[in-house]
Amino acid sequence: MNVGAVIGVLVLLVVLGFMIASFFVRRHRESSAPEAGWTRTNELFNDPSTNRRMRVWLDAKGERHYVEEGNEPAV
């Protein structure tokens, strides 16, 4: 096997590893469920990178957090 093919395979494996890992890593300000004290808003959007429906929640400081719709507790 030549050196170019080995390098190509290694690059392909690294890229594939990053793609798989991105499915399990949360994005900026994304949570699996809202925390105590967060206020639910009426704002919903589809995350274009994951195609998931997300709801915006506000914490006591007014900072936004994003929770996948359906993962929040019943109100």
N, C-alpha and C positions, 0 to 999 in steps of 0.2 A: 504494500500500500504506500502511495507516495505522500509526502509531507503536506501538500495542498489539500488532499482528500481528508487527512486527519484533522487539519485545522478547520476545514469546512464542517465536518461532523461535530467538532467541539463547539463551534459557533452556533450551529443549529441546536445543540443540546442546551446551551446557555439561554438562547432565545426562547426555546420551548419551556424551560424551567421558569423564566420570568412570566410567561403567559399563564402557566398553571398557577403560580403563586399569586398572580393578580386576582384570581377568583376567590381567594381566601383572605385577602388583606382588605381591611376597611379603608374607605376613602376618607378624606379630610372631613372631620366633624360628623362622621357617620357612626351610628350606634345600632346595636342589635335590638335594643328596646329603650324606651324613654326612662330617664332616671326620676326619682322622687323630686317633686318641685318644678319639673318642666311643665310648661303650658302648651297644650295642643293648639295648633293654628289650623285655619281652613286651607292653607297652601299645600297643594299636591303638585308633583311634577314627575315626569318620566326621566330617569337618569339615562342619558343617551349612551353612556359607556357600558351599562349593564342591562338596559331596557327594563329596569325595575321601577315600580311606582313608589315614590318616596313622599313622606309627609314631613313638614317642617315643624319643629318643636322649639320653644324658646326657654332658656334657663333664667334664673333670677337676675342675671346681669344683662339679659336681653340678647344673648348670643344664640345664634341659630344652630340647631342640630338636626340631622336627617335620619329618619327611621323608616325602614321599608314598610309600606302600608300592609297591614295585616299582622305585624309583629308587635303592635302596641296593645296594651291591656284594654279590655272593654270598659267604656265609660258609663 
